[in-house]
Amino acid sequence: MEQLAIDNINNLINVNEDTDLIFNNKSITINTDNSTAYVNVNPSFSLYFTFHQLFNSPGLNKNYIRILNYSIDNLFNNKNFIKLIEEDLEIEEIMDDISIKLDLITEKYNNKICNKFYDNISDIMHTFNEQWEDLMKIVVKSLPHMYYSDDNDNDDDISCESSGDDESSSDEDSSKED
């Protein structure tokens, strides 16, 4: 169910002011065939389902909230949706309810110290992980390559090959030639 709500929101993100929307029970799609007129089946339920499914999502975070706000803005900037609201009082009431709830969720999320702390720590950890990966790439490139032999007689046999141009590798090469 949550995936359908996410798909609906993805469609609402791509709405511009002239986009035709198709509401069909739980799904919201974009009409790409302008030659065919579609009858909207229960648009109020589609909107209610989409937003409330995501409001109650356990993964609700600042990115979801930002996307939900953006999709609401897209809807209210769409000419066809404005006509639909003007024609149907129930859709207007549901959109008012969704807008109020989204504002409350946004304010509650932004004002909780735990969420601010979590967002800051999350951003720091993301930055640290990116820098750590870059550092490990450099370190791994500069490490000598180790090869383990599979001899049964001696388990401590390890041969080492250096990836750099240093004197120790050239000394080993000259001793092998003798």
Beta strands, then each sheet from edge to edge (+ up, - down):
strand 1: 21-24
strand 2: 27-30
strand 3: 145-148
strand 4: 158-161
sheet 1: 1+ 2-
sheet 2: 3+ 4-
end
